Amino acid sequence: MLLILIFTRKFIVQIIYKLSLVKIIFIHNQFYVINFIKINYLVCTTEHTLKLYFKFSAGGIFRNYEGECIGCFSQFLGNKDALHAELVAAMIAIEIAYHKGFRNIWLESDSQLVNLASKSNLVVPWCLKNRWQNCLFRLRSMRLIVSHIYREENTCADSLANLVLSFPS
């Protein structure tokens, strides 16, 4: 079940999810849902010297409900388009969470593309359809919250994504 939330920092105290109360706490200017793993991920790009294509990388950080870092990832995604890179970053985060046994996850990114792709497969490029379908199958056994965060507030994930791009190729 996919639950999409847009938080306003003033008014959210608790939400109803599947007829059970989910408690939300506020730590260091960030919201955390009790018993959920919050995954902040981001895609970064740099222009190639020939200016014909862009290099993409993804970075993400896994935090528990107390705001403590319990893991992170940083990966070079290659020379693809932005649509491909955003979906691959989301799939990496979902796959890591599934293999680590996290069943309550909260995906937070600056991209609304994952929200759209979860509603319609027409957005997903054909080369990613099989992997995306596998992720949607995994999500059936998980509780998922998807929310938006501005890039400027997602500094840890941004630093992880930029780390890969800083290495010489």
SEVEXBA-638799 format. One record per atom (N, C-alpha, C): residue number from 0; residue in three letters; chain; x negated, y, z. Coordinates in Angstrom, 1 decimal, padded with zeros to 4 digits. Layout:
<rs>
tido marro drendo c1 c2 c3
NUM ALA A X Y Z $
...
</rs>
This chain:
<rs>
tido marro drendo c1 c2 c3
0 MET A -000.8 -001.2 000.0 $
0 MET A 000.0 000.0 000.0 $
0 MET A -000.9 001.2 000.0 $
1 LEU A -000.6 002.2 -000.9 $
1 LEU A -001.4 003.4 -001.0 $
1 LEU A -000.7 004.5 -000.4 $
2 LEU A -001.3 005.2 000.5 $
2 LEU A -000.7 006.4 001.2 $
2 LEU A -001.6 007.6 000.8 $
3 ILE A -001.1 008.6 000.2 $
3 ILE A -001.9 009.8 -000.2 $
3 ILE A -001.5 010.9 000.8 $
4 LEU A -002.5 011.4 001.4 $
4 LEU A -002.3 012.5 002.4 $
4 LEU A -003.0 013.8 002.0 $
5 ILE A -002.4 014.9 002.1 $
5 ILE A -003.1 016.2 002.0 $
5 ILE A -003.0 016.8 003.4 $
6 PHE A -004.1 017.0 004.1 $
6 PHE A -004.1 017.4 005.4 $
6 PHE A -004.2 019.0 005.5 $
7 THR A -003.4 019.5 006.3 $
7 THR A -003.6 020.9 006.7 $
7 THR A -004.2 020.9 008.1 $
8 ARG A -005.2 021.6 008.4 $
8 ARG A -005.9 021.5 009.6 $
8 ARG A -005.1 022.0 010.8 $
9 LYS A -004.1 022.7 010.6 $
9 LYS A -003.3 023.3 011.7 $
9 LYS A -002.2 022.4 012.3 $
10 PHE A -001.6 021.6 011.4 $
10 PHE A -000.3 021.0 011.9 $
10 PHE A -000.4 019.5 012.0 $
11 ILE A -001.4 018.8 011.5 $
11 ILE A -001.4 017.3 011.6 $
11 ILE A -001.7 016.9 013.0 $
12 VAL A -000.9 016.1 013.7 $
12 VAL A -001.2 015.5 014.9 $
12 VAL A -001.1 014.0 014.8 $
13 GLN A 000.0 013.6 014.2 $
13 GLN A 000.2 012.1 014.0 $
13 GLN A 001.1 011.9 012.8 $
14 ILE A 000.9 010.8 012.1 $
14 ILE A 001.7 010.5 011.0 $
14 ILE A 002.3 009.1 011.2 $
15 ILE A 003.4 008.8 010.4 $
15 ILE A 004.0 007.5 010.4 $
15 ILE A 003.6 006.7 009.2 $
16 TYR A 003.0 005.6 009.4 $
16 TYR A 002.6 004.7 008.3 $
16 TYR A 003.1 003.3 008.6 $
17 LYS A 003.9 002.8 007.7 $
17 LYS A 004.5 001.5 007.8 $
17 LYS A 005.2 001.4 009.2 $
18 LEU A 006.0 002.4 009.5 $
18 LEU A 006.8 002.4 010.7 $
18 LEU A 006.0 002.3 012.0 $
19 SER A 004.7 002.5 012.0 $
19 SER A 003.9 002.4 013.2 $
19 SER A 003.1 003.8 013.3 $
20 LEU A 002.9 004.2 014.5 $
20 LEU A 002.2 005.5 014.6 $
20 LEU A 000.7 005.3 014.4 $
21 VAL A 000.1 006.2 013.6 $
21 VAL A -001.3 006.2 013.4 $
21 VAL A -001.9 007.4 014.1 $
22 LYS A -002.7 007.3 015.0 $
22 LYS A -003.2 008.4 015.8 $
22 LYS A -004.4 009.1 015.0 $
23 ILE A -004.3 010.4 015.0 $
23 ILE A -005.4 011.2 014.3 $
23 ILE A -006.1 012.0 015.3 $
24 ILE A -007.4 012.0 015.3 $
24 ILE A -008.2 012.8 016.2 $
24 ILE A -009.1 013.8 015.4 $
25 PHE A -009.5 014.8 016.0 $
25 PHE A -010.3 015.9 015.3 $
25 PHE A -011.7 016.0 016.0 $
26 ILE A -012.7 015.6 015.2 $
26 ILE A -014.1 015.6 015.8 $
26 ILE A -015.0 016.4 014.8 $
27 HIS A -015.7 017.4 015.3 $
27 HIS A -016.6 018.2 014.5 $
27 HIS A -016.0 018.7 013.2 $
28 ASN A -014.9 019.3 013.4 $
28 ASN A -014.2 019.9 012.2 $
28 ASN A -013.7 018.9 011.2 $
29 GLN A -013.6 017.7 011.5 $
29 GLN A -013.1 016.6 010.6 $
29 GLN A -012.0 015.8 011.3 $
30 PHE A -011.1 015.3 010.5 $
30 PHE A -010.0 014.5 011.0 $
30 PHE A -010.5 013.0 010.9 $
31 TYR A -010.1 012.2 011.9 $
31 TYR A -010.4 010.8 011.8 $
31 TYR A -009.2 010.0 012.3 $
32 VAL A -008.8 008.9 011.7 $
32 VAL A -007.7 008.1 012.0 $
32 VAL A -008.2 007.0 012.8 $
33 ILE A -007.7 006.7 014.0 $
33 ILE A -008.1 005.7 014.9 $
33 ILE A -008.0 004.3 014.2 $
34 ASN A -009.0 003.5 014.3 $
34 ASN A -009.1 002.2 013.7 $
34 ASN A -009.2 002.2 012.2 $
35 PHE A -009.5 003.3 011.6 $
35 PHE A -009.8 003.4 010.1 $
35 PHE A -011.2 003.8 009.9 $
36 ILE A -011.8 003.2 008.9 $
36 ILE A -013.2 003.6 008.4 $
36 ILE A -013.0 004.7 007.4 $
37 LYS A -013.6 005.8 007.6 $
37 LYS A -013.5 007.0 006.7 $
37 LYS A -014.7 006.9 005.7 $
38 ILE A -014.4 006.9 004.4 $
38 ILE A -015.5 006.8 003.4 $
38 ILE A -015.4 008.1 002.6 $
39 ASN A -016.5 008.9 002.8 $
39 ASN A -016.6 010.1 002.0 $
39 ASN A -017.6 009.8 000.8 $
40 TYR A -017.1 010.0 -000.4 $
40 TYR A -018.0 009.7 -001.5 $
40 TYR A -017.9 010.9 -002.5 $
41 LEU A -018.9 010.9 -003.3 $
41 LEU A -019.1 012.1 -004.3 $
41 LEU A -019.9 011.7 -005.5 $
42 VAL A -019.6 012.3 -006.6 $
42 VAL A -020.4 012.0 -007.8 $
42 VAL A -021.1 013.3 -008.2 $
43 CYS A -022.4 013.2 -008.5 $
43 CYS A -023.2 014.3 -008.9 $
43 CYS A -023.7 014.1 -010.3 $
44 THR A -024.0 015.2 -011.0 $
44 THR A -024.5 015.1 -012.4 $
44 THR A -025.7 016.0 -012.6 $
45 THR A -026.5 015.7 -013.6 $
45 THR A -027.5 016.6 -014.0 $
45 THR A -027.6 016.5 -015.5 $
46 GLU A -027.9 017.6 -016.1 $
46 GLU A -028.0 017.6 -017.6 $
46 GLU A -029.3 017.0 -018.1 $
47 HIS A -029.2 016.3 -019.1 $
47 HIS A -030.4 015.7 -019.7 $
47 HIS A -031.2 016.8 -020.5 $
48 THR A -032.4 016.6 -020.7 $
48 THR A -033.3 017.6 -021.4 $
48 THR A -032.8 017.8 -022.8 $
49 LEU A -032.3 016.8 -023.5 $
49 LEU A -031.8 017.0 -024.9 $
49 LEU A -030.4 017.6 -024.9 $
50 LYS A -029.8 017.7 -023.7 $
50 LYS A -028.4 018.2 -023.6 $
50 LYS A -027.4 017.5 -024.4 $
51 LEU A -027.6 016.2 -024.6 $
51 LEU A -026.7 015.4 -025.4 $
51 LEU A -025.8 014.6 -024.4 $
52 TYR A -026.2 014.3 -023.3 $
52 TYR A -025.5 013.6 -022.3 $
52 TYR A -025.9 013.9 -020.9 $
53 PHE A -025.1 013.5 -019.9 $
53 PHE A -025.4 013.8 -018.5 $
53 PHE A -025.7 012.5 -017.8 $
54 LYS A -026.6 012.7 -016.7 $
54 LYS A -026.9 011.6 -015.8 $
54 LYS A -026.0 011.7 -014.6 $
55 PHE A -025.4 010.6 -014.2 $
55 PHE A -024.5 010.6 -013.0 $
55 PHE A -025.0 009.8 -011.9 $
56 SER A -024.8 010.2 -010.7 $
56 SER A -025.1 009.3 -009.5 $
56 SER A -023.9 009.5 -008.5 $
57 ALA A -023.8 008.5 -007.6 $
57 ALA A -022.8 008.5 -006.6 $
57 ALA A -023.4 008.3 -005.3 $
58 GLY A -022.8 008.9 -004.3 $
58 GLY A -023.3 008.8 -002.9 $
58 GLY A -022.1 008.7 -002.0 $
59 GLY A -022.2 008.0 -000.9 $
59 GLY A -021.1 007.8 000.0 $
59 GLY A -021.5 007.5 001.4 $
60 ILE A -020.7 007.9 002.3 $
60 ILE A -021.0 007.6 003.8 $
60 ILE A -019.8 007.0 004.4 $
61 PHE A -020.0 006.0 005.2 $
61 PHE A -019.0 005.3 006.0 $
61 PHE A -019.1 005.7 007.4 $
62 ARG A -017.9 006.2 008.0 $
62 ARG A -017.9 006.6 009.4 $
62 ARG A -016.8 005.9 010.1 $
63 ASN A -017.0 005.6 011.4 $
63 ASN A -015.9 005.1 012.2 $
63 ASN A -015.0 006.2 012.7 $
64 TYR A -014.0 005.9 013.5 $
64 TYR A -013.1 006.9 014.0 $
64 TYR A -013.7 007.8 015.0 $
65 GLU A -014.9 007.6 015.5 $
65 GLU A -015.6 008.5 016.4 $
65 GLU A -016.5 009.4 015.6 $
66 GLY A -016.6 009.3 014.3 $
66 GLY A -017.4 010.1 013.5 $
66 GLY A -018.8 009.6 013.3 $
67 GLU A -019.1 008.4 013.8 $
67 GLU A -020.5 007.9 013.8 $
67 GLU A -020.7 007.2 012.4 $
68 CYS A -021.9 007.4 011.9 $
68 CYS A -022.2 006.8 010.6 $
68 CYS A -022.5 005.3 010.8 $
69 ILE A -021.8 004.5 010.0 $
69 ILE A -022.0 003.0 010.1 $
69 ILE A -022.5 002.5 008.8 $
70 GLY A -022.8 003.3 007.9 $
70 GLY A -023.4 002.9 006.6 $
70 GLY A -023.3 003.9 005.5 $
71 CYS A -024.1 003.8 004.5 $
71 CYS A -024.0 004.7 003.4 $
71 CYS A -024.5 004.0 002.1 $
72 PHE A -024.2 004.7 001.0 $
72 PHE A -024.7 004.1 -000.3 $
72 PHE A -025.1 005.3 -001.2 $
73 SER A -026.0 005.0 -002.1 $
73 SER A -026.5 006.0 -003.1 $
73 SER A -026.9 005.2 -004.3 $
74 GLN A -026.3 005.5 -005.5 $
74 GLN A -026.5 004.7 -006.7 $
74 GLN A -026.5 005.5 -007.9 $
75 PHE A -027.5 005.2 -008.8 $
75 PHE A -027.5 005.9 -010.1 $
75 PHE A -026.5 005.2 -011.0 $
76 LEU A -025.6 006.0 -011.7 $
76 LEU A -024.6 005.4 -012.5 $
76 LEU A -024.8 005.4 -014.0 $
77 GLY A -025.9 006.1 -014.4 $
77 GLY A -026.2 006.0 -015.8 $
77 GLY A -025.7 007.2 -016.6 $
78 ASN A -025.7 007.1 -017.9 $
78 ASN A -025.4 008.2 -018.8 $
78 ASN A -024.0 007.9 -019.3 $
79 LYS A -023.0 008.2 -018.5 $
79 LYS A -021.6 008.0 -018.9 $
79 LYS A -020.9 009.3 -018.8 $
80 ASP A -019.6 009.3 -019.0 $
80 ASP A -018.8 010.5 -018.8 $
80 ASP A -018.3 010.6 -017.3 $
81 ALA A -017.7 011.7 -017.0 $
81 ALA A -017.2 012.0 -015.6 $
81 ALA A -016.1 011.1 -015.2 $
82 LEU A -015.2 010.7 -016.1 $
82 LEU A -014.1 009.8 -015.8 $
82 LEU A -014.7 008.4 -015.3 $
83 HIS A -015.6 007.9 -016.1 $
83 HIS A -016.3 006.7 -015.8 $
83 HIS A -017.0 006.7 -014.4 $
84 ALA A -017.7 007.8 -014.2 $
84 ALA A -018.5 008.0 -013.0 $
84 ALA A -017.7 008.0 -011.7 $
85 GLU A -016.6 008.8 -011.8 $
85 GLU A -015.7 008.9 -010.6 $
85 GLU A -015.0 007.6 -010.3 $
86 LEU A -014.6 006.9 -011.3 $
86 LEU A -014.0 005.6 -011.0 $
86 LEU A -015.0 004.6 -010.5 $
87 VAL A -016.2 004.5 -011.0 $
87 VAL A -017.2 003.6 -010.5 $
87 VAL A -017.6 003.9 -009.1 $
88 ALA A -017.7 005.2 -008.7 $
88 ALA A -018.0 005.6 -007.3 $
88 ALA A -016.9 005.1 -006.4 $
89 ALA A -015.6 005.2 -006.8 $
89 ALA A -014.5 004.7 -005.9 $
89 ALA A -014.6 003.2 -005.8 $
90 MET A -014.9 002.5 -006.9 $
90 MET A -015.0 001.1 -006.9 $
90 MET A -016.1 000.6 -006.0 $
91 ILE A -017.2 001.3 -006.1 $
91 ILE A -018.4 000.9 -005.2 $
91 ILE A -018.0 001.0 -003.7 $
92 ALA A -017.3 002.1 -003.4 $
92 ALA A -016.9 002.3 -002.0 $
92 ALA A -015.9 001.2 -001.6 $
93 ILE A -014.9 000.9 -002.4 $
93 ILE A -013.9 -000.1 -002.1 $
93 ILE A -014.5 -001.5 -002.0 $
94 GLU A -015.5 -001.8 -002.9 $
94 GLU A -016.1 -003.1 -002.9 $
94 GLU A -017.0 -003.3 -001.6 $
95 ILE A -017.7 -002.3 -001.3 $
95 ILE A -018.5 -002.4 000.0 $
95 ILE A -017.7 -002.6 001.2 $
96 ALA A -016.6 -001.8 001.3 $
96 ALA A -015.7 -001.9 002.4 $
96 ALA A -015.1 -003.3 002.5 $
97 TYR A -014.7 -003.8 001.4 $
97 TYR A -014.1 -005.2 001.3 $
97 TYR A -015.1 -006.2 001.8 $
98 HIS A -016.3 -006.2 001.3 $
98 HIS A -017.3 -007.2 001.6 $
98 HIS A -017.8 -007.0 003.1 $
99 LYS A -017.7 -005.9 003.6 $
99 LYS A -018.1 -005.7 005.0 $
99 LYS A -016.9 -006.0 006.0 $
100 GLY A -015.7 -006.3 005.4 $
100 GLY A -014.6 -006.7 006.3 $
100 GLY A -013.8 -005.6 006.8 $
101 PHE A -014.0 -004.4 006.3 $
101 PHE A -013.1 -003.2 006.7 $
101 PHE A -011.8 -003.3 006.0 $
102 ARG A -010.7 -003.4 006.8 $
102 ARG A -009.4 -003.6 006.3 $
102 ARG A -008.5 -002.3 006.4 $
103 ASN A -009.0 -001.4 007.1 $
103 ASN A -008.3 -000.1 007.2 $
103 ASN A -009.3 001.0 006.8 $
104 ILE A -009.1 001.5 005.5 $
104 ILE A -010.1 002.5 005.0 $
104 ILE A -009.4 003.7 004.6 $
105 TRP A -010.2 004.8 004.7 $
105 TRP A -009.7 006.1 004.3 $
105 TRP A -010.7 006.7 003.3 $
106 LEU A -010.3 006.7 002.0 $
106 LEU A -011.2 007.3 001.0 $
106 LEU A -011.0 008.8 000.9 $
107 GLU A -012.1 009.5 000.9 $
107 GLU A -012.0 011.0 000.8 $
107 GLU A -013.0 011.5 -000.2 $
108 SER A -012.6 012.2 -001.2 $
108 SER A -013.4 012.7 -002.3 $
108 SER A -012.9 014.0 -002.8 $
109 ASP A -013.7 014.6 -003.7 $
109 ASP A -013.2 015.8 -004.3 $
109 ASP A -012.5 015.6 -005.6 $
110 SER A -012.3 014.3 -006.0 $
110 SER A -011.7 014.0 -007.2 $
110 SER A -010.3 013.4 -007.0 $
111 GLN A -009.3 013.9 -007.8 $
111 GLN A -008.0 013.4 -007.7 $
111 GLN A -007.8 012.3 -008.7 $
112 LEU A -008.8 011.9 -009.4 $
112 LEU A -008.7 010.9 -010.4 $
112 LEU A -008.4 009.5 -009.9 $
113 VAL A -008.9 009.2 -008.7 $
113 VAL A -008.6 007.8 -008.1 $
113 VAL A -007.1 007.7 -007.8 $
114 ASN A -006.5 008.8 -007.3 $
114 ASN A -005.1 008.8 -007.0 $
114 ASN A -004.3 008.6 -008.3 $
115 LEU A -004.7 009.2 -009.4 $
115 LEU A -004.0 009.0 -010.6 $
115 LEU A -004.2 007.6 -011.2 $
116 ALA A -005.4 007.1 -011.1 $
116 ALA A -005.7 005.8 -011.6 $
116 ALA A -005.0 004.7 -010.8 $
117 SER A -004.8 004.9 -009.5 $
117 SER A -004.0 003.9 -008.8 $
117 SER A -002.6 003.8 -009.1 $
118 LYS A -002.1 004.9 -009.7 $
118 LYS A -000.7 004.9 -010.1 $
118 LYS A -000.5 004.5 -011.6 $
119 SER A -001.5 004.7 -012.4 $
119 SER A -001.3 004.4 -013.8 $
119 SER A -002.7 003.8 -014.4 $
120 ASN A -002.6 002.6 -015.0 $
120 ASN A -003.8 002.0 -015.6 $
120 ASN A -004.2 002.7 -016.9 $
121 LEU A -003.4 003.5 -017.4 $
121 LEU A -003.7 004.2 -018.7 $
121 LEU A -004.8 005.2 -018.6 $
122 VAL A -005.1 005.6 -017.4 $
122 VAL A -006.3 006.5 -017.1 $
122 VAL A -007.6 005.8 -017.2 $
123 VAL A -007.6 004.5 -016.8 $
123 VAL A -008.8 003.7 -016.6 $
123 VAL A -009.4 003.3 -018.0 $
124 PRO A -010.7 003.6 -018.3 $
124 PRO A -011.3 003.2 -019.6 $
124 PRO A -011.3 001.7 -019.7 $
125 TRP A -011.2 001.2 -020.9 $
125 TRP A -011.1 -000.3 -021.1 $
125 TRP A -012.3 -001.0 -020.5 $
126 CYS A -013.5 -000.4 -020.6 $
126 CYS A -014.7 -001.1 -020.1 $
126 CYS A -014.7 -001.3 -018.5 $
127 LEU A -013.8 -000.6 -017.8 $
127 LEU A -013.7 -000.7 -016.4 $
127 LEU A -012.4 -001.4 -015.9 $
128 LYS A -011.5 -001.7 -016.8 $
128 LYS A -010.2 -002.2 -016.4 $
128 LYS A -010.3 -003.5 -015.6 $
129 ASN A -011.1 -004.4 -015.9 $
129 ASN A -011.2 -005.7 -015.2 $
129 ASN A -011.7 -005.4 -013.7 $
130 ARG A -012.8 -004.6 -013.6 $
130 ARG A -013.3 -004.3 -012.3 $
130 ARG A -012.3 -003.5 -011.5 $
131 TRP A -011.6 -002.6 -012.1 $
131 TRP A -010.5 -001.8 -011.4 $
131 TRP A -009.4 -002.6 -011.0 $
132 GLN A -009.0 -003.6 -011.8 $
132 GLN A -007.9 -004.5 -011.4 $
132 GLN A -008.4 -005.4 -010.2 $
133 ASN A -009.6 -005.8 -010.2 $
133 ASN A -010.2 -006.5 -009.0 $
133 ASN A -010.1 -005.7 -007.8 $
134 CYS A -010.4 -004.4 -007.9 $
134 CYS A -010.4 -003.5 -006.7 $
134 CYS A -009.0 -003.3 -006.2 $
135 LEU A -008.0 -003.2 -007.2 $
135 LEU A -006.6 -003.1 -006.8 $
135 LEU A -006.1 -004.3 -006.1 $
136 PHE A -006.6 -005.5 -006.6 $
136 PHE A -006.3 -006.8 -005.9 $
136 PHE A -006.8 -006.8 -004.5 $
137 ARG A -008.1 -006.3 -004.3 $
137 ARG A -008.6 -006.3 -003.0 $
137 ARG A -007.9 -005.3 -002.0 $
138 LEU A -007.4 -004.2 -002.6 $
138 LEU A -006.7 -003.2 -001.8 $
138 LEU A -005.4 -003.8 -001.3 $
139 ARG A -004.8 -004.8 -001.9 $
139 ARG A -003.6 -005.4 -001.4 $
139 ARG A -003.7 -005.9 000.0 $
140 SER A -004.9 -006.3 000.4 $
140 SER A -005.2 -006.9 001.7 $
140 SER A -005.7 -005.8 002.7 $
141 MET A -005.7 -004.5 002.2 $
141 MET A -006.2 -003.5 003.1 $
141 MET A -005.2 -002.4 003.2 $
142 ARG A -005.3 -001.6 004.3 $
142 ARG A -004.5 -000.4 004.5 $
142 ARG A -005.4 000.8 004.0 $
143 LEU A -004.9 001.6 003.1 $
143 LEU A -005.7 002.6 002.4 $
143 LEU A -005.0 004.0 002.6 $
144 ILE A -005.8 005.0 002.9 $
144 ILE A -005.4 006.4 002.9 $
144 ILE A -006.4 007.0 001.9 $
145 VAL A -005.8 007.8 001.0 $
145 VAL A -006.7 008.6 000.0 $
145 VAL A -006.4 010.1 000.3 $
146 SER A -007.4 010.9 000.4 $
146 SER A -007.2 012.3 000.6 $
146 SER A -008.3 013.1 -000.1 $
147 HIS A -008.1 014.4 -000.3 $
147 HIS A -009.0 015.2 -001.0 $
147 HIS A -009.8 016.0 000.0 $
148 ILE A -011.1 016.2 -000.4 $
148 ILE A -012.0 017.1 000.4 $
148 ILE A -012.7 018.0 -000.6 $
149 TYR A -012.9 019.2 -000.3 $
149 TYR A -013.7 020.1 -001.2 $
149 TYR A -015.2 019.7 -001.2 $
150 ARG A -015.8 019.8 -002.3 $
150 ARG A -017.2 019.4 -002.5 $
150 ARG A -018.1 020.1 -001.4 $
151 GLU A -017.8 021.3 -001.1 $
151 GLU A -018.6 022.1 -000.1 $
151 GLU A -018.6 021.5 001.3 $
152 GLU A -017.5 020.8 001.6 $
152 GLU A -017.3 020.2 002.9 $
152 GLU A -017.9 018.8 002.9 $
153 ASN A -018.2 018.2 001.8 $
153 ASN A -018.7 016.8 001.7 $
153 ASN A -020.2 016.8 001.5 $
154 THR A -021.0 017.5 002.4 $
154 THR A -022.4 017.7 002.2 $
154 THR A -023.2 016.4 002.4 $
155 CYS A -022.8 015.5 003.2 $
155 CYS A -023.6 014.3 003.4 $
155 CYS A -023.5 013.4 002.2 $
156 ALA A -022.4 013.2 001.6 $
156 ALA A -022.2 012.4 000.4 $
156 ALA A -022.9 013.1 -000.8 $
157 ASP A -022.8 014.4 -000.8 $
157 ASP A -023.5 015.2 -001.9 $
157 ASP A -025.0 015.0 -001.8 $
158 SER A -025.6 015.0 -000.6 $
158 SER A -027.0 014.8 -000.5 $
158 SER A -027.4 013.4 -000.9 $
159 LEU A -026.6 012.4 -000.5 $
159 LEU A -026.9 011.1 -001.0 $
159 LEU A -026.9 010.9 -002.5 $
160 ALA A -025.9 011.5 -003.1 $
160 ALA A -025.8 011.4 -004.6 $
160 ALA A -027.0 012.2 -005.3 $
161 ASN A -027.3 013.3 -004.7 $
161 ASN A -028.4 014.1 -005.3 $
161 ASN A -029.8 013.4 -005.1 $
162 LEU A -029.9 012.6 -004.0 $
162 LEU A -031.1 011.9 -003.7 $
162 LEU A -031.6 011.0 -004.9 $
163 VAL A -030.6 010.3 -005.5 $
163 VAL A -030.9 009.4 -006.6 $
163 VAL A -031.4 010.2 -007.8 $
164 LEU A -030.7 011.3 -008.0 $
164 LEU A -031.1 012.1 -009.2 $
164 LEU A -032.4 012.8 -009.1 $
165 SER A -032.9 012.9 -007.8 $
165 SER A -034.2 013.6 -007.6 $
165 SER A -035.4 012.7 -008.0 $
166 PHE A -035.1 011.4 -008.0 $
166 PHE A -036.2 010.4 -008.4 $
166 PHE A -036.6 010.5 -009.9 $
167 PRO A -037.8 010.5 -010.2 $
167 PRO A -038.2 010.5 -011.6 $
167 PRO A -037.7 009.3 -012.3 $
168 SER A -037.2 009.4 -013.5 $
168 SER A -036.7 008.3 -014.3 $
168 SER A -037.8 007.6 -015.1 $
</rs>
